[in-house]
């Protein structure tokens, strides 16, 4: 039944994965979910969890009955010879003489069944307790790997949105510049402006075209990186259902700097705390070495001996024995005590490390919140600068149509707009970087 269930779940998983791979349009949440289902690191982490379950049963089996069977066949080419003092058989034998005789048969074979059962062992009890904690560690590892994967996808998704926004901005400027260039050509052909003015506009257009091509390449690179982080096929197309403007609105309504922080939910704190628990189990195990160990055993064997191979097995001689073994540690000349004290020191160090991690995380929270708030305000300011630069650029274009300014002034205003948009994109990237760091700190 268990095997059938496993096969059914595997088939469902393959079906889900195939369906997911057919999808080409992703929201941020969908992209993160896709990565959870297809990222190889997460798959391996889940396999670690399955392996931990086997490890638990392996540990439990140590305390269960151990049974083994053994069969032997012996052919003595030289039967062992025993030597004793000759006076044991002949009191009149000269002193110092010996008698030789052979004991045994040419052929022998035996079959033995041995069974043992651990009754009490301190280390085994600690081991059983540790197996549950070990599985919790693996589960934490899966959660951390999942969280890290989502963060990488989130960062790649944000970068793709920013790159797409940059392409849109470059394309908008390119269209405006192309219009000016076309109009300038008409003026030049009619003899109203000099060739230098026309060349100046063409130079500006070419510069924008280069920037637009670079922006498109950056967008393609960002999209491919997103595919890689998601575990999506690199040779298949992918589209994003969200845009940068909607993302900024969402962040504005859900400001991460206003969230409360619980240190206990941070993975750095969790892993440090689990390391302390791990060392505590090590301390328990060292102390368990002071306890006695008790076990029982049972053995039954059948033996046959004969000088003729053909008669071997015609008669069997049984041997059966059972017993209980007790091992009591008495002294190790201080070795055990030193190991216990070293384990105690390690646990004490872990406690101090945990305090440092907690303080560091709280400081990191304050620092990231301040940085996010500053970068968010800078982004809003750069956004206003883009609007102002764009307004100035449009007004300059209108003045150019009326002949109030020359082409050089238009180019300068265009460069000013490009710089403003570049600063805006950089501010957005910085703000999103701090947001991702806060998300990771909060384990969101």
N, C-alpha and C positions, 0 to 999 in steps of 0.2 A: 504493500500500500504506500509506503514511504517513497519507494522508487518510482511508482506511478505518479505520485504527486510532484516529485522533483522533475520528471520529464514533462508533465503538464505545465509547470511553472516556467520551465526552460522554453517550451514552445510559445507560451504567451509572451515571454520576454523577447524572443526573436521576432514575433509578430509586431510587438510594440516598437521595436527598434527599426524594423523595416518600414513601418508606417511613418515613424518620426523622420526617417531619412528622406521620404518623399516630400516632406514639408520644405518649402523654400522661403516663406515669409515668417519672421520671428519677431516677437516682442522681446523685451529684456528678460521678462520672467520665463518665457518659452525657451529662450536661448540658454538660460541658466539650467532649466530642467533638462533640456537636451544634453547638456554637458554632463549632468549627473548620471544620465542613463548610458552615455557613450564614452566617457572619458576612461582611458585605460588605467589611470592611477586609482580611480574610484573602484573600478572592477577588481583590481588587484587587492585593494583594501577590503573589499567584501569577501574575497577569497581567503584573506587572512582571518576574517571572522569565522569562516567555515573551518579553517584549519585549527583555530583556537578551540572550537567545539570538540574536534578530534583529540586535541591535546588534553582537554579536561578528562575525556574518557580514558586516555592513556594513563593519566595520573590516578584516576579511580581504580583502574585495573591492577595497579601495584598492590593494593590491599585486598584484592580478591584471590581466591585459590589459584595457585599456579601448578599445573599438572603437565608432566612430560613423560614420554616413554623412551626407552633405550634398549637396543638389541646389540649383542656382541658375539663374534665368533673368533676363537683363538686356535691357532695351530702351533704348538710348541715344537720347533725344530730341535731345540735342546731343552729338555725338561730341567727346570731349576734344581740345582744340587745344594743340599744343606749339609753343613759340617758342624759336628758336636764333639765334645770330649768323649773319647772311647770308653772311659771308665763308667759312663752312664749305662752302657750295655754290658761291659765286661770289667768287673772290679779288679781283675788280675792284669789288665792291660798296662803296659809300661806308662809311666807318667809322661804327659806331653803328646801322646799319640791321639789321633782323631779318627772318627768314623764318618764316612761319607754315605749319603743315601739321597735318592731322588724322591720327591713328593709331588704328586700330580699326575695327570693323564695327558696324552698327546693332544687330544682334541677337547675343546670345551666351548659351550655357548650358553648365553644367558639372555633373559628378557626381564626388564625392570620397569616398574611404574613408580614414579616419585610424585608426591604432592606436598605442597607447603602452603601455609596460611599465616599471613601477618596478623597478629593479634593486637599489638600496640607498638607504635613507634611515633615519637614526638614530631620528627621531621615530616612524616607522612601526613599527620594531622594538619601541620602548617601548610603542607603542599595542597591539601584539599581546600583549605581556606583561600589560598592564593589563586587557585584556578578561577574562582568567581571574579576576583579582582583582575586577573589577567584578561578575562573576556571583556570586562569593563574598559580596560586600557585599549583593547582592539577597537571597541565601539567608539571610544573617543577619537582614535586615530582615523576611523572612517568619517566621523563628523568633521574633523579638522580638514581632512583631504577634500571632503565635499565643499566645505566653506571656502577653502583656498581656491578650489576650481571655480566656484561661482564668482569669487572676487576677480580672478583673472579674466573670466568671460565678461564680467561687468565692466572692467577697465577697457577691454578690447571693444566692447559694444559702445562705450562712451567715446573712445577714440575714433571709431568709425562714424559716429554721429557728428563729431566735431569736424572730421575730414570732409564729410558730405556737406556740412554747412559752409566750409571754406570754399568748396567747389562752387556752391550756389552764389556766394559773394563774388568770387572771381568772375563767374559767368555774367553776373549782373553788370559789373564794371566793364567787362569786355564788350557787351552789347552797347553800352553807352558810348564807349570809346570808338567802336566801329561806326556808330551813327555820326559822330563828330568827324571821323576820318572821311566818310563818304561825302559829307557836306563840304568839308574843306577841299576835297578834290574838285567839287563843282566851282567853288570860289577861285581855285587856282586856274582851272581851265578857262574861266571867264576873265582871268587877269586881275582879280581883286586882291590876291595875296601873293607873297613871294614863295619860291620853292622851299626855302628854309622852314617856313611855317608848316608847309605840308609834310616835310620830312620829320619835323618835330612830333607831329601827331602820329605818323606812321611808327616812329620809334616808340612812342608811348603804347601804341596798340600792340606792337611786337613784345614789349616787356610784359604787358598784361597777359598776352597769349602764353608766354613762357611760364608765368606764375600759375595760370590756369592748368597747363599741362602738368606742372609739378603737383598741384593740388589734386588732380585726378589720379596721378601715380600714388600719392600718399593715401588717397581714399582706397585704391585697390590693395595697397599693402596692408592697411588697417583691416580691410574686410577679410583678406586671407589669414591674417593673424587671428581674427575672430573665429574663422572656420577651424583653425588649428586648435584653439583653446576649447572650442565646443566639441571637438572630435568629429566635425563635419567633413564630408568629402571635399578636398581642395579643388577638384575638377568640376564641381557642381555649383550652380549659381545660388546666391542667397540674397534676400532683401530684408530690410529692417522696417518694421511697421511703425516705429516711433521716430521722432525727429528731435533735434536739439532744443528747439523752442519749447516743445511740450515737456521735455525732461527738466528744463530750468524752471518751468512753472510748477512741476511736481516737487522739485527740491525746495522751491520757495514756500509751498504749502506744507512741506514736511521737513522743516529745517533740522538737520542732524545735530546741530550745535545746541539745540534746546532739549535734547533727549537726556534722560537720566542714565547713569552708568553703574552697572553692577559688576564689580571686579570678579566675582565668582563665576561669571558667564564667559570671561575671556579665556581663550584657549591656552595662552601662556601661563595664566594662573592655574588652570585646570591641570595642565601637564606637569607643572612644578609641584602641585599638591599630590599628584599621582606618583611622582618620583619619591616624595617623602613617604607615601604609603608603601611603595615598593621596598624602600630601605627599612621600613618598620617590619615588614614581613621577613626581610633578611635578618633583622635583629631577633625576631621570634624563632627563626630557624636555628640561629646560633645558640640561643638559650635552650632550645629543644634537644640539643646534643648532650645536655646534662641528664636527660631522662633515660631510663632503661628501655630496652627494646625486647619485645616478647613475640615469639613465633612458634608455630607448631609444624610438625612434618610427619609424613607417612610414606613408607617405602615397602614395596613388595617385589620380590624377584624370584625367578625360576632358573635353576642352573642344571646343566647336564654335562657329564664328563665321561670320556671313554677313550681307550687307546685305539679303537677301531672306528674309522669315520662312518662306516655303514651302521654301526650300533649307536652312534651319537643321537641323542634324543629319545632313546628307549626308556630312560629313567630320569626323572626330574627331582630336584631337591629344592624345596621352597625356603625362602627367607623373608620374614615379615617383621617390620619394626616401625614403631611410631614414638614420638617423643615431643617434648617442649623445650625450646631453647630460650634462655634469658641472658641478655647481655647488660651488665651494669657498669657504666663508666665510673671509674674510681679517681684517677688522676691523669692529667695530660701535661703535668709540669707547668701549668699556667697558660698553655696554648689556647685553650677554649676561652679562658677568662679574657685574654688579650683580644681575641676575635669578637667577643661580646662587647668589650669596651670600645673597640674600633667601630662597630656597628652603631653603638649608642652615640658616638661622636658624629657619625655620618647623619644620623637622624636630627641631631641638634643643628648641624650645618644646614640641613634642608629647611628647618624651621626659620632660620635666619634668612635663607635665600627666598623663602616664600614672602617674608616681610618686605624684603627689598623689591621683589617683583610687584607686590601690591602697591608700594609707594611709587615705583616707576610707572605703573599703569595709570595711577591717578594723576601723576605729573603729565604723562603723555596725553591724557584726556584734556587737561587744561590747555596744554600747548596746541593740540589739534583744533580744539574749539575756537581758540583765539585766531589761529591761522586760517581756519575755514571762514570765520566771520570777516576777517580782513580781506581775504581773496574774493569772497562773495560781494562785498562792498566795492572792491576794485573792479570786478566784472561789471557791476551795474554802472559804474562811472565810465568804463571803457565803452559800454554799450551806448551811453549818451554821446560819447565822443564820436562814435561811428555815425550816429544820427546827425550830429553837427557837421562832421566832415562831408557826409553825403549831401546835406543841404547846401553847404558852401560849394561843393563840386557842381551840383545841378544849377545853382545860380550863376556860377562862372560859365557853364556851358551856354546858358541863356544869354549872358552878356557877350559871349563869343559870337553867337548868332547875330547879335546886333552890332558887332564890330567894336564893342567897348573895351575888350581885352584881346590880347594876342594868344597864340597857341601855346607859348611858353608858360603863361599863367595857368592855362588849363592843365598843362602837364604837371605843374607844381601842385595844383589842387588835387589832381589825381593821385600823385604820390602821397599826399597828406591823407587821402582816403584809404589808400592801401596800408599805410602805417597804422592808421586807426583800427582798421579791420584786423591787421596782424596782431596788434596789442590786445584787441578784444578776444581773438581766438586763444592767445596765450593765457589771458586771464581766466577764460572758461576752463581751459585744460588744468590750470593750477587749482581752481576751485573744485573741479571734479576729482583731482588727485587727493585733496584733503578729505573730500566726502568719502572716497573709497577707504582711506585710512581710518576714518571714524567708523565706517561700517564694519571694517575688520576688527577694530577695537571693541565694538559693541557685539561682535559675532552676529551680525545681521545678514 
